[in-house]
Amino acid sequence: MIEETFVLDKNEVRNLIRDRKVVQLRSYLTEMYDADIAELMDDLNDKVMALLLFRMLPKLQAVEVFSYLSVENQREIINAIGEDDLPYLVDNIFFDDVIDMIEEMPAEFVNRVLINIPPEKRKLVNQFLNYPEDSAGGLMTIEYVRLTENMTVKNALDHVREIGLKKETVYTCYITNLHEKLIGIVSLRALVTEDPHKKIVDIMEQDVIVVSTKDDQEVVAEKFKRYDLLAIPVVDHEGRLTGIITVDDIIDVMEQEATEDFQIMAAMTPSEEEYLATNVFVLAKNRVIWLLVLLISATFTGSIMKNFSDTLEALILLGMFIPMLMDTGGNAGSQSSTLIIRGLATGDIKLTDVFRVLKKEFLISIICGVILSAVNFARIIIFEPQVPILIALTVSVTLITTVMMAKVIGGLLPIAAKKLKLDPAIMAGPLITTIVDALSLIIYFNIAQAVLNI
Amino acid sequence: MIEETFVLDKNEVRNLIRDRKVVQLRSYLTEMYDADIAELMDDLNDKVMALLLFRMLPKLQAVEVFSYLSVENQREIINAIGEDDLPYLVDNIFFDDVIDMIEEMPAEFVNRVLINIPPEKRKLVNQFLNYPEDSAGGLMTIEYVRLTENMTVKNALDHVREIGLKKETVYTCYITNLHEKLIGIVSLRALVTEDPHKKIVDIMEQDVIVVSTKDDQEVVAEKFKRYDLLAIPVVDHEGRLTGIITVDDIIDVMEQEATEDFQIMAAMTPSEEEYLATNVFVLAKNRVIWLLVLLISATFTGSIMKNFSDTLEALILLGMFIPMLMDTGGNAGSQSSTLIIRGLATGDIKLTDVFRVLKKEFLISIICGVILSAVNFARIIIFEPQVPILIALTVSVTLITTVMMAKVIGGLLPIAAKKLKLDPAIMAGPLITTIVDALSLIIYFNIAQAVLNI
């Protein structure tokens, strides 16, 4: 039966729970995907109801649904379920999900979870908790199929059959030697298609793309994109296999990295927390620091205007064009910096491309500057005949200069940041605007003084 | 042998090609991954050298490398290779890569490629070319394993063995009935672990997550993220299986969708082309239209200032604070709109959350507004003693009001856009800044008139 994803309406669920229509609810739940049930629970915004729903699920499905839940709801459930159910839950979620969960939880929950993990696994959990959350070590799972080089294809397939069902991925198997060093990989596809009597050592790929436990998650994501992988092995500094990372986790990483860039580019301290789940004070804190820094920087524009207050006082009309000039300069600069920041992030632009970028931005800025300036000049002449032609000319020349300067600065600063090992994303709209605003005021008043002889 | 990815230095390659050291070059090439060779060719910036390099590759590897190349270099190669090699190339790249390639190419290349596709496949290519590039139909491939319900597990495995090597993915097999309708899926993992005598119909999963050929690629990416898939079947309006989409293509789609959002948010017409490969005039065109629209909108600020020119003339000091007020308002609004746009894109925020967003932004804006305003007031009193306290007060009150207004507008407009079926990303920094600038000027002058009795 193929059909559109079956999702229950949350109000309907609320009613069914309130009316204690357990049988009906259960039959609905069996038709739903685990990810959808988890979303439903998160959406209910009612912890008691979410818990009631969770208790209705068959044990094994409950484990699956749990791993899709928000951290908030995971906490609720760990808090609420008894000592009888917790060991089952903890033992049956995938290893990397346990690690993620523990990393997000306050200490009292961590202890309750750790106590329920069998001692031999607990040691491993503690080891994994030492890897930074954003590193390959923090992303990896220990659930994979390990083979030895002397197995035959038939042995290997039997081994996969025996333990495969418990592993997060069986599609790539990893071959290690006696010292646990990774010496090759073999795909399940190869195991299925090769002669069963061949030895693993003869069919394995020895040229393996790996990451190190300390590698940043961006490096890991880059390799997945580049080589179209489904999983990547993680090795320690001596080449020993410590875990694997699967593509579904990398999809989350990519989304998270893009979100981080969006936040930094809009002058915020990046945060992994979901907007709606984050406290107002935390959100305010992430924003106010950068607003303050930019506010203080923007007061420079005030000093510049003060220096030119004679000019301004002599011709108050000049002031009318300042907001438009500043906005346009900021927009032109943001366009350039955004393209370059994104290009650096996706790898389309490299540090060595700096002169190509500069040349391109310079040419683009001439084209854009001339068009904007011409349109603006015509607009003033036609719609504001009271503005003297010399002022219209001053505004137009400033506009060209500002756009050119904004685009070159916007193209250059992200690359400079990367060269200085800073995140290029800080060189985005808000900062570029502040810099360009100050410079364009200086240009404007100087041109005005020259052209108008004030 | 496990080692860091082996990548040749491009200058070294240039030298090797110039010196005709073919043997040495070939031995290097066999040690490199296909994706790295393709990048090397793209990086060479020298079409003749890239072509020489390509010709050195063994035929089958050449096909793999080809599929990783930039469109520009793909064109070069199709243009350069003779009628003997083209059929081999065209016949051996994966079906979805052929479609992608044809979509990006000018007509004369398309014909050369189409002529070299066998007639039965050509019909299929033409059908696929009719799907919009950004739809599920435009992403899918026809290379997958199809089974029937009456096969046994053993039959199925034999079938995979026979044809599997040619397919882009064999890890999920698709079961169709006589009318080509998709009736279930079975994973290779299940085939390997189940009893070989069982029937496919008894072990297949009937509850399949599918997309329709017409679905937008964002919908497809959403399902991959939600259900952690490796591949998804694509069906037509009658439920017939027309193709599958694999996770590696979805990773590219996600990156492309994020890039598009970045571009729209910085007020540009989105483009899929790589920055460095795009013509200056195209880049200028993508930007200048939005700059013009925003420039015209920003002239409203001029009219507002003109209306208050008496106030401004009476107290030129008021003008000094305008750039800072406008910048801060713009920044505060951009922060909010960016978070909401990104939340809507990742699905963390839904249309129904509008009141939760409004409440949050309102509270955050009070916290941010009060802090900014207090710091700014202190700064004026301490560092600019010549500014009368009433003006400092006017600026501070305007700052609070502007920040509050900016954050509420920045939170609201992206949701409103989505409600109106517009792309929320247009309601980002540049547009928000323009709106907030105009409103904050009105607020500023009105407060000034009231407080200062001008």
Interface residues (C-beta under 8 A of the other chain):
Chain A: M1 I2 T5 E31 Y33 A35 D36 L157 V160 R161 G164 L165 V170 Y171 K181 L182 I183 L188 R189 L191 V192 T193 Q206 D207 V208 I209 V210 K223 F224 K225 R226 Y227 D228 L230 V235 G239 V247 D248 I250 I251 D252 M254 E255 A258 T259 D261 F262 Q263 M265 A266 A267 M268 E274 Y275 L276 V280 F281 L283 A284 R287 V288 W290 L291 L292 L294 L295 I296 A298 T299 T301 G302 M305 K306 S309 L312 E313 I316 G319 M320 F321 I322 P323 M324 M326 D327 T328 G330 N331 A332 S334 Q335 S337 T338 L339 I340 I341 R342 G343 T346 D348 I349 D353 R356 V357 K360 L363 I364 I367 C368 I371 L372 V375 N376 R379 V403 G429 P430 T433 T434 D437 L441
Chain B: M1 I2 T5 E31 Y33 A35 D36 L157 V160 R161 G164 L165 V170 Y171 K181 L182 I183 L188 R189 L191 V192 T193 Q206 D207 V208 I209 V210 F224 K225 R226 Y227 D228 L230 V235 G239 V247 D248 I250 I251 D252 M254 E255 A258 T259 D261 F262 Q263 M265 A266 A267 M268 E274 Y275 L276 V280 F281 L283 A284 R287 V288 W290 L291 L292 L294 L295 I296 A298 T299 T301 G302 M305 K306 S309 L312 E313 I316 G319 M320 F321 I322 P323 M324 M326 D327 T328 G330 N331 A332 S334 Q335 S337 T338 L339 I340 I341 R342 G343 T346 D348 I349 D353 R356 V357 K360 L363 I364 I367 C368 I371 L372 V375 N376 R379 V403 G429 P430 T433 T434 D437 L441
